[in-house]
Every structure is written in C-alpha cells, then in structure tokens.
Amino acid sequence: MRVPVISVDTSLAAPSRQDSDTISPTAPALENNTSLHPESYQQYLSVAPPKSPTSSTHSHSTSIGGSTIHQPLLSRNTATDETDDDPLAPGRNDAELFKVVDNKYAFSIGQLGKFLNPKSLPAFFAVGGIDGLEKGLRTDVTKGLDEQEAELQGQVSFQQATVHVPRRTSDASRKDSSVSYASTLPVTPVAALGKDGRGMNSVPAPVTVTGKQPAIDEESRASLPIPDNQFFDRKRIFGDNRLPKKKGKTIFELMWEAYKDPFILVLTGAAVISLALGIYEVTQAKKEHPDGPTPVDWVEGVAIVVAIVIVVVVSAGNDWQKERQFNILNRKKEDRVIQVVRSAKTKEISIYDLLVGDVVCISQGDLIPADGIIIESNEIKCDESSATGESDQMKKTNGKEVFERMVNNGGSPAGIEKLDPFVISGAKVLEGTGRYLVTSVGVNSSFGKIMMGLRHESEKTPLQVKLEGFAGGITKFGLGSAVLLLLVLTFKFIGGLQNNGDTASEKVSTFLDILIVAVTIIVVAVPEGLPLAVTLALAYATTRMLKDNNLVRVLRACETMGNATTVCSDKTGTLTQNKMTVVAGTIGRNTRFAEADIKDEQATSIKHALISFSPLTKELLKQSIVLNSTATDGEASGEFNGSKTETALLSLLGDYIGIGGPLSHVRSQYTIQQIFPFDSSRKCMGIVVKTQSGYRLYVKGASEILLKQCTRYVCDVTEESEMSQPQSKEMTTEDVSYFETTISTYATKSLRTIALLYKDYSQWPPIGVNILEESRDAKVQKVDFGDIFSEMTFFGVVGIRDPLRPGVPEAVATCVHAGVTVRMVTGDNIETAKAIAIDCGIYDPAESAGHLVMEGPAFRKLDPEQMAITVRSLRVLARSSPEDKRILVQALKQNGDIVAVTGDGTNDGPALKTADVGFSMGIAGTEVAKEASSIILMDDNFSSIVKAIMWGRAVNDAVQKFLQFQLTVNITAVLLTFVSAVASSEMESVLTAVQLLWVNLIMDTFAALALATDAPTPEILDRLPTSRKEGLVTLRMWKMIIGQAILQLGITFMLHFGGEKLFPGYDPKELKTMVFNTFVWMQIFNEFNNRRLDNKFNIFENILTNYFFLGINAVMFGGQIAIIFVGGRAFGIVHITGEQWGICLGLAATSLPMAVLIRCVPDSWAQKMWDVALRPVVIGVLGRAWNVSVVGVKKLMWWRRKAQRQEEEMVETESVRERREVAV
C-alpha cells in the first residue's frame, strides 16, 4: 500500500519573514537547518553498541508557531561506537552538498547523490525506498508534482520520510537482532553536520508536518493559473536540469590570441623600431635645422601599428561572432522534450525544466535526462556505457520490489546485488517502457558531473583540416618568397654600402624598410582567412539550415552532405506525413469495413461495422487496443501521445465504441501480469492481463508475420454470447489464404497492416515454460516471449493509411536530377513498400532491371559479391530490420558511395553512425537516434534533406570561391612586391607595408565574410556530386586563377615600369598611387567574378538578396576611396585627379571581361593545355630541380666521405710514424 503524500499543517509552519522576530531565542533560525539523516538511524543499520558512560542524551524545547516541541539532542562517543559504514554519510569532498539552508525536504543533495557512483542499494534502503523518497521529496509517484507548487510550508524530517523502514532492535547482550516495523517514532531527533562530517550539532529539527489542507478537486485545480514562483523551494534547494553556461572567451582574450600570431609579433617589432627611428630622425632634424620643415618619418610606423590593430580587432570580432553563433546552435542541439507526469496529467517539457521529484515516462529510444529511481519497469533495459563504461545491457527492476526484497533480507543487499532500480542520466533506454522518480538534476546528476569535467573545444571538420594543410603550403610559398627577397635585397644593400653617403640612422632605416617589406609579404601570404572562411561558411550555413528545419549536430555533416551520392530514407514520417488513420479492417472472418475511397465491395462503413459488434467483441477490441499500448492521454480530451500507429487505433476505438475514460483510469481497472515491449526484430508487442477465468495474452504487430503464429480465428463477432470468451475456429488452409489475400489487398493500396491476436491461459506462468532468472524470487514471475508466442487466435487486421507528404515526389525527382539516388528502407511488407515507392518516384516498375525491390531476410543472406552488385540497383528494402539498414549502408560505402541515411528508432543508431551523414527525426525520433545522428530533421520531412544537400554544396562552394580569390591575390601580391623591390634602385616595393596590410585585410577578412554568405540557388543541384578524391582546387579554378593573375600582373607592371612613357605628364608619386589604387580595385572586381565557380556569365545572380556581400563591399569601396583622399603619408600616396581615377577604375574593371573570356575557354581545352604544355614544363622544372638537389647532396656527401678518409689516413700515417720513432 502506497503511503500518501504528507499534507502540511500551516499552524506548524515555519514563521514568515514578518514574524521572524517571534522565534524563541532557544531555537536558532530555521534558515540554518541542515538536512542529514539522524544519528539514531545508524542503529538499525548495525547492532547498537552499549552506551558509553560518556555518552548522554539531553533535550531542549523550541517554541515555533505557538507550539512547544521537545527534541532529544543526541551526542555520540566516536571512540566507543562501532565503525560500520553509513551509506548516507558525507565523504571528504562532498560535505557541502549535505548542508542545505532552510531545507523543506527530508533529504539533501548529498544524500540523494549517494545512490550512484557506485550504485548503492543500502543508500536506497536507508531513505525508505520509493515510499520514503515520495514523502521526503514531497511528490506523488502517481500524479507527479503539483503544478501549483510554489513556496512550501513546513518541513519534512528524515524520520517522517522513513517511518515505514524496519528497525533493528537488540537485547542487552546483543545476541539477538530482529527486524520489525515501527509504527511510531519518538520525538524527531536533530540531524546536523559536525566537524568530522558525521557528528551532531544542536540545530533545530524540521517542523513536524501534520494536519490537512482544504481539498480542491482536480478540475478546479487544473484551471488555476501557474504561480509566478512555481517550484520556488524545489529549484532553490535542488536546482533545475541546466548546466552552467560554459564561460566563453572575452573579446580581449580573442584579441590577444589573434595578436600572438608570430608574424604579427615580428611586424609589431619592426613597426616599433621604425617608429623609434622616425622619432629619432625628427629630433635630430630639429636640432640640426630648427627652422626647417618637421620630418614625418614616424608616420609609417604609426600606420603599421594602426593596421595591426585593425587586423587584430576584426579577426577577434569574427572569432567572437563565430563562437556566439555556435553556442546558440549547441544550446538548441542539446535541448529536447521529455514526458513527465504533473498534476496527474502527462505532458511534455524541456529537459532543462526537469526537477527533483518529477515523475518521468521513459520508453525505448529515450536518453535518460536525470538520475532517479525506477517506479515502474516494463522490461526496461538500458545502455549505461556512456556513464559507467560497461557495455552490458542493464535490466531495471522497480524500486518498490527491490525495497521489499531487502526488507525480507533483513535490510541487507546480499543475494540481490544484481537487482538494479537506479536510472543514470546519459544512459540510453534500449528496450521497454516505464516511469522513474527524479532524484538528481543538473550539475548534481551523474551526466552533469561528467559533462562539467569534459567540456572541450569542438573538433575541426575534415574540410578545415584539409584547408589548414593547404594553407600551410601557401604559407611556405610566401615564406620562401620573403626569405629570398630579404636575401637578395640584403646582398644588394651590403654591396652598395661602400658608395652610400647616408647617415647611420638612415642606413638602419633603409634596412628596416627591407625587413618590413619581407615580413609584410609573409603576412599577406599567410592565408589566415582560409580557416576563417570555412568557419564562417559553416556557421552561416548551419544557422540558415536551422530555418530550413535541419539542426546540424556535427559540423562535418554539413560539408559532407553536399557530396552525398545516395540517401537511404525511412518511409513513415519522412516520406509520409505520419498522420495515421484506420481506413479499413477485417475483424473475424466475415466482418469487413472500409472508408468510401477504399474500394471494397464486401465492406460496410466503419461506423456501421463497429456498432454492430457484440459487447464481448467490443470488450476484446478495447482491451487489445488500450491495454496493449504505450500511448498516453494528451492534454486535450480525445488526444493521445505516443506511436502514431497506436494513436490511430485508439482514435478508432474512441470515435466509434468509446474508451471509457482516461487511459490511465481504464488501465488501472485491470491487473497486468507482464508486458512485452515492441521489438523490431519480431515486429510485434504484447501484454498479459488477468481475466475472470485466467490470463490472456494480447499481441499486435506486422500482420503477415503474426498470421504465421495463428492456429485459430474468431468467428462471427456480431453474435451475442453468454460465454466469457469469444467463439473461435480452427484455421484451415483456405482461411489462411483468405487472410493473406486481405492483407495483400490492403498493402497494395499503400496501407500499413496491423494484426490483433490473443491467447488464453488457465494459469500464469503457463505450465512447462521457463521462468526468467531475474524474476524467480519475485512475486510476479516472468517468462520469455518466444516460449509462449505460438498457437495464437487471430482476432482481426486493420489497414492504416499514412498519406505522402506534399512535395515528396518533387523532392525525390530533384535528388535524382542532382545525381543522388534515393532508396527506401521500411519495416512494412513488400507490397505496401512497393506501392508507396511508386507514388514517391523512388521505384519505377518499367525499370525492372535497374530498379530492384527486396525483403530484409533475403538481402542479409547475400554474399559480399552479390551484395555489392545488388545494392547498385536496389531501390526498396522492405520488412527490413535496423541491422539490414546498417548492412545496406556499409555495402554502399564499400562501393564508393557517400551515404546519408534517416532513422528514428533506437536500433537505427548503428546505421546512423555507420553512414557518412545520419539524419534523425526531430518529432518521431528517439533520443538515442538523435544522439547517434549528425543532423536532426526538425519537421521529419524528406524535402528538408534536399535543403541539406543544397547547403552542403553551398559550404563547399563558398570555400572554393574564397580559395580561388585568395590564390589570385597571393600570386599577384607576392610576385609584384618581389619583382618591383628587386628591380628598384632604392630597394623599395611598389606596394608599401601599410598598403599590403590593407590588401591583406580585404583579402582575408572582408572577402571571407562576403564570399561565405551566398545562399544556395536551385541551379546548385544541376551538377553531379563531387568525388571524394577531387582536390580543393579544380582545373576550372586554376584556369581562372592563372588568367586573372596574368592580367593583374600585366597591368600593374605596365603602370609601374612603363607609366612614365604611357603618361608622361604624371608625377612618379601619382603613378605609385595609381598602381596601388588599380591593384586594390582589381581585387574588388575580381571578388565579383569569384561569386561563380562554373562557366556561366551572370556573376550578379541573387546579389541583391545577399546583404552581407553588399554591406562588406560598401565598406571596401568606402575604405579605398577614403584612403586615396586622406591616406597621404601613412599609405605613401598622394591625391590623384579624376582622370587618373578613371584610368585606375577602367584598368581594374578589365577583370570582368577577362573573366568572361576565361569562362569561354572550354575546360577540355584547358585540360589538354595542361597535359600537353604546362604539365611537362612544371614537372620538368620540378624534376630537374629535384635532380640537381639530389646530385648536389650526393656530391656533398662524396666530398664529405673523401675528407673523412683523408683525415683517417693522416691519423693512421701519424700513428705509424710515432711507432717507428718509438722503435728507433
């Protein structure tokens, strides 16, 4: 018998804040009450020791609320007490968890945490089992928490919660120890935390909770508004199920990380030296020429410092924004809903809102959100490997049964250690259904503690890793160029020192300029924007994909999906709407019903058929549907939560016969002996119910599979009968053929067929059936389903319609057009699967050779060679198990396909993990499936997969666009700087260090932002998927890179070396300004060219919809114009005229027609040109360089060996000479 929830007498409640002054001075304030189990509780855990002479018992009285409570104060002499372990005692590191300010409950966080790590049956027994937790946590294991709960009145003591726990008593000689139930307790003792973590302090005990509150009926209570401070004390003491937000890096920390780049540090050092020399030159000039103009040599140093600051700030800002976006996505990814019972109603809440005392409903596929104790277990098995590391399935036993077994065992866990009532957060429910009571949440739960200790940075995606390697190659190119330039200019500088009449400071300044240019080349060449580009593309894509109902859990899936070649999709809920309704059925042998659009001449309307059933048939149908179901009542009347198949059957029953009240109320009227949860391998579920004449097993599931286990069928279901059992007949071959034809007919009409079976037993367990080992000593013994699933009676079969989702045929056709093959994997029979596949466009009967349909059992028997051939043509896999799906995915991957797969069940986890990209269902999917997946389809819609393909391709395209732009600028900037500096008599580059830093800012940050934010267009699906082996830079990209680099170098060299002849009236400084201006505008125009990677000409497509691109280019336009007008000394430029502006923009704009000409060159011509002309030259040059280096190394080694031999010969000769001298 369940102990009722304690009601609170407000007359004995803790005083309010206003009345706090009236508390007796003998009672320390209740705010300091610490909830620990009393010391006297140790007495029934071990035989009580004789009292020590030094031990004493005192008492004092406390006046609270007008009542005087006498409390014995216990003290103990630890020197004479026995040292038996206390299962609820605090440890060295968790004593603080046992201290609770003004605890309104019987237990503290620390005590509840003692159930786990390791699992402790003694601790569970110590708190009084489920009944003790129910009272101590002030909840109800049937109705759950009361949603009207706010601030609690009064307190519950440990003794009140554990009043029903058996105590051990002993005589004076301590020879006898017996167990008895204590009906009453002495006055509540005081429990408090002493210095040693176990001693007693004189802290007032919790107020005794008695009396009654005014009764409120449930309907009136449900209509009350939710209080603003709902669950105030529960949250205050135990917290909610949120983990503290991970502390992100501040903008200043990100700036410091960006600044610590070694090249930026070198550049900073050079800028400081340049600034110091500039200031020195100014002071010297003032001394030598007080009346002369003030030099501004320091401006360049300041400009470099300002440029460095801008680069660092922009880089840090991008990193901060990226981190912020991913944090938002991660919070969305980790949030999910869970079913709880509150105020006697089942409802869905966020796992973040879960509280201690909640009653949680769990079923196969759920991910346990918080620690707790099992209240009800229907064959629950959990995978706790994520928390414990143990891979074995852990079978769960309800807490009440475990507690009773321990009571019968004298409070000892000996012999029942394998019984496990504990639920660990983070575990996965592999089988079964049930409910559990939450005992620890948030950071106090097992999973919370693990996650707090394992917080780490997110892993890099394959594309990011590949790009970092590519960036390393570019960096080496820039570093080599810079070193070579530094060497050439240094030799040139040293060679000219003899005839150089500059002062020492001027010579140092000249060499420093050389060093700055060399370092700046490295800064420009280092593609720090490359990782930024892929990060921004992923961040932007994942954010936009969420709007398209794709929640990306694993970043690599986003880029991988763009190259997917096949999608293995579930049927129910993905291709169909998962809105199931019963539209046809056959009950017994002769009663058929169907809706009007289901053409069945023998059928009547559903209403007419069900009303005509006899009362016995109606009761049989009611029990078969209501009892053999895991569905629960919804919030509204007539609505149900659970499997759509089960809710369709319940709706049929409720609409035409009536259920008889809430499901929980109806089920409570029956005695359930055993539940067999749904198993995907056997395609059915069952339940054993006690009847007037014995026991009855109900089974429902896949019709053609269940029909094979039937030997009888129900006769006329409309006849009135005085018998307690329906009349049935032996099933003949003709009957089997009739039912098979009925099932096939429904299947060809795209209906899912569900059969209803039953079997009666005179006793339970049946005679001759093996009892499950774990239930041999239990009150209710359990058997294996396979031992009793035979000789069943066929009650009927129903056809359930699940219409296709709108747009699915079009989405499938789009995938095929994009080179992505769609395959359907379903548990339905082959006729239903084939009919739906035809409707979707997945299967074409005309393609008999190219399109295959198979069943799972036949598919899994194929040998590897046959399977490799079969999967190429396979379009539909019917009656498949999750293992069949995994085998299919593995076979496709071995064939070289990039595979995406959908899954919603727990057993789909292996297939989701095996696939390159796993899609789980956000609505119908289990938590285990979501955990195993890479992307969650928030709307369970196949059309969203097409959006994922488009965004995946957009991410890859964004990176390639930026890479094409980056390589063009790298080649031109490095070569332009190198050639102009070497050719200059003053060893100055045509582009100064500050100018190059501005180009670097455009190239790395602005371009990355602009090119990474292009949304995909429908045309992105006009091409086939990219092969795994294809490189990052394609031949088409090299065609554009080389073409634009040649144009840019030609124009800048023309202006730099031939400007005085082409424009004789222009000042050299104006020409240098024009070179810089033209070079920058060529990069800006080329950025527009890089919006397309194909050979199409429209580079402005959808440009008005990309506000990022427009905004960033506006910044670049404005920045370059401002630099030319006001940059002056800092950038080493002068004002230029309108005519000169026109020349700059005109020359820069030639990038646009040049791109058109490059795109007109067929890729096949470019390939031939590479194979015939360029490849031999490149390979020849590299090969010759390699040969020269090898020959040089060989010669060096030969000379070294020769020198060593000569040295050895000299040593040997000297040794011989010395021996001869000695001999003489």
C-alpha positions, 0 to 999 in steps of 0.5 A: 500500500502506497503511503500518501503524500504528507499534507502540511499543517500551516499552524506548524509552519515555519514563521514568515519573514514578518514574524521572524522576530517571534522565534524563541531565542532557544531555537536558532533560525530555521534558515540554518537547518541542515538536512542529514539523516539522524544519528539514531538511524545508524542503529538499525543499520548495525547492532547498537553498541552499549552506551558509553558512560560518556555518552548522554542524551539531553533535550531542549524545547523550541517554541515555533508557531505557538507550539512547544516541541521537545527534541532529544539532542543526541551526542555520540562517543566516536571512540566507543561506537562501532565503525560500520559504514553509513551509506548516507554519510558525507565523504571528504569532498562532498560535505557541502552538498549535505548542508542545505539552508532552510531545507523543506525536504527530508533529504539533501543533495548529498544524500540523494547523490549517494545512490550512484557512483557506485550504485548503492542499494543500502543508500536506497534502503536507508531513505525508505525506498520509493515510499520514503523518497515520495514523502521526503521529496514531497511528490506523488509517484502517481500524479507527479508534482503539483503544478501549483507548487510554489513556496512550501510550508513546513518541513519534512524530517528524515524520520517522517520520510522513513517511518515505514523502514524496519528497525533493528532492535537488540537485547542487552547482550546483543545476541539477538537482532530482529527486524520489525516495523515501527509504527511510531517514532519518538520525538524527531531527533536533530540531524546536523553536520559536525566537524568530522562530517558525521557528528551532531550539532544542536540545530533545530529539527524540521517542523513536524508536518501534520494536519490537512489542507482544504481539498480542491478537486482536480478540475478546479485545480487544473484551471488555476493559473501557474504561480509566478514562483512555481517550484520556488523551494524545489529549484532553490534547494535542488536546482533545475536540469541546466548546466552552467553556461560554459564561460566563453572567451572575452573579446580581449582574450580573442584579441590577444590570441589573434595578436600572438600570431608570430608574424604579427609579433615580428611586424609589431617589432619592426613597426616599433623600431621604425617608429623609434627611428622616425622619432629619432630622425625628427629630433635630430632634424630639429636640432640640426635645422630648427627652422626647417620643415618637421620630418614625418618619418614616424608616420609609417610606423604609426600606420603599421601599428594602426593596421595591426590593430585593425587586423587584430580587432576584426579577426577577434570580432569574427572569432567572437561572432563565430563562437556566439553563433555556435553556442546558440546552435549547441544550446538548441542541439542539446535541448529536447522534450521529455514526458513527465507526469504533473498534476496527474496529467502527462505532458511534455517539457524541456529537459532543462525544466526537469526537477527533483521529484518529477515523475518521468515516462521513459520508453525505448529510444529515450536518453535518460535526462536525470538520475532517479529511481525506477517506479515502474519497469516494463522490461526496461533495459538500458545502455549505461556505457556512456556513464559507467563504461560497461557495455552490458545491457542493464535490466531495471527492476522497480524500486518498490520490489527491490525495497521489499526484497531487502526488507525480507533480507533483513535490510541487507543487499546480499543475494540481490546485488544484481537487482538494479532500480537506479536510472543514470542520466546519459544512459540510453533506454534500449528496450521497454517502457516505464516511469522513474522518480527524479532524484538528481538534476543538473550539475548534481546528476551523474551526466552533469558531473561528467559533462562539467569535467569534459567540456572541450573545444569542438573538433575541426571538420575534415574540410578545415583540416584539409584547408589548414594543410593547404594553407600551410603550403601557401604559407611556405610559398610566401615564406620562401618568397620573403626569405629570398627577397630579404636575401637578395635585397640584403646582398644588394644593400651590403654591396652598395654600402661602400658608395652610400653617403647616408647617415647611420640612422638612415642606413638602419632605416633603409634596412628596416624598410627591407625587413618590413617589406619581407615580413609584410609579404609573409603576412599577406601570404599567410592565408589566415582567412582560409580557416576563417572562411570555412568557419564562417561558411559553416556557421552561416550555413548551419544557422540558415539550415536551422530555418530550413528545419535541419539542426546540424549536430556535427559540423562535418555533416554539413560539408559532407552532405553536399557530396552525398551520392545516395540517401537511404530514407525511412518511409513513415514520417519522412516520406509520409506525413505520419498522420495515421488513420484506420481506413479499413479492417477485417475483424473475424472472418466475415466482418469487413469495413472500409472508408468510401475511397477504399474500394471494397465491395464486401465492406460496410462503413466503419461506423456501421461495422463497429456498432454492430459488434457484440459487447464481448467483441467490443470488450476484446477490441478495447482491451487489445487496443488500450491495454496493449499500448504505450500511448498516453492521454494528451492534454486535450480530451480525445488526444493521445501521445505516443506511436502514431500507429497506436494513436490511430487505433485508439482514435478508432476505438474512441470515435466509434465504441468509446474508451471509457475514460482516461487511459490511465483510469481504464488501465488501472481497472485491470491487473497486468501480469507482464508486458512485452515491449515492441521489438523490431526484430519480431515486429510485434508487442504484447501484454498479459492481463488477468481475466475472470477465468485466467490470463490472456495474452494480447499481441499486435504487430506486422500482420503477415508475420503474426498470421504465421503464429495463428492456429485459430480465428474468431468467428462471427463477432456480431453474435451475442454470447453468454460465454466469457470468451469469444467463439473461435475456429480452427484455421484451415488452409483456405482461411489462411489464404483468405487472410493473406489475400486481405492483407495483400489487398490492403498493402497494395493500396499503400496501407500499413497492416496491423494484426490483433491476436490473443491467447488464453491461459488457465494459469500464469506462468503457463505450465512447462515454460521457463521462468526468467532468472531475474524474476524467480524470487519475485512475486510476479514471475516472468517468462520469455516471449518466444516460449509462449508466442505460438498457437495464437487466435487471430482476432482481426487486421486493420489497414492504416493509411499514412498519406505522402507528404506534399512535395515528396515526389518533387523532392525525390525527382530533384535528388535524382536530377542532382545525381543522388539516388534515393532508396527506401528502407521500411519495416512494412511488407513488400507490397505496401513498400512497393506501392508507396515507392511508386507514388514517391518516384523512388521505384519505377516498375518499367525499370525492372532491371535497374530498379530492384525491390527486396525483403530484409531476410533475403538481402542479409543472406547475400554474399559480399559479391552479390551484395555489392552488385545488388545494392547498385540497383536496389531501390526498396528494402522492405520488412527490413530490420535496423541491422539490414539498414546498417548492412545496406549502408556499409555495402554502399560505402564499400562501393564508393558511395557517400551515404546519408541515411534517416532513422528514428528508432533506437536500433537505427543508431548503428546505421546512423553512425555507420553512414557518412551523414545520419539524419534523425527525426526531430518529432518521431525520433528517439533520443538515442537516434538523435544522439547517434545522428549528425543532423536532426530533421526538425519537421521529419520531412524528406524535402528538408534533406534536399535543403541539406544537400543544397547547403552542403554544396553551398559550404563547399562552394563558398570555400572554393570561391574564397580559395580561388580569390585568395590564390589570385591575390597571393600570386599577384601580391607576392610576385609584384612586391618581389619583382618591383623591390628587386628591380628598384634602385632604392630597394623599395616595393611598389606596394608599401607595408601599410598598403599590403596590410590593407590588401591583406585585410580585404583579402582575408577578412572582408572577402571571407565574410562576403564570399561565405554568405551566398545562399544556395540557388536551385541551379546548385543541384544541376551538377553531379556530386563531387568525388571524394578524391577531387582536390580543393582546387579544380582545373576550372579554378586554376584556369581562372586563377592563372588568367586573372593573375596574368592580367593583374600582373600585366597591368600593374607592371605596365603602370609601374615600369612603363607609366612614365612613357604611357603618361608622361605628364604624371608625377612618379608619386601619382603613378605609385598611387595609381598602381596601388589604387588599380591593384586594390580595385582589381581585387574588388572586381575580381571578388565579383567574378569569384561569386561563380565557380562554373562557366556561366556569365551572370556573376550578379545572380541573387546579389541583391538578396545577399546583404552581407556581400553588399554591406562588406563591399560598401565598406571596401569601396568606402575604405579605398576611396577614403584612403586615396583622399586622406591616406597621404603619408601613412599609405605613401600616396598622394591625391590623384585627379579624376582622370587618373581615377578613371584610368585606375577604375577602367584598368581594374574593371578589365577583370570582368571581361577577362573573366568572361573570356576565361569562362569561354575557354572550354575546360577540355581545352584547358585540360589538354593545355595542361597535359600537353604544355604546362604539365611537362614544363612544371614537372620538368622544372620540378624534376630537374630541380629535384635532380640537381638537389639530389646530385648536389647532396650526393656530391656533398656527401662524396666530398664529405666521405673523401675528407673523412678518409683523408683525415683517417689516413693522416691519423693512421700515417701519424700513428705509424710514424710515432711507432717507428720513432718509438722503435728507433 
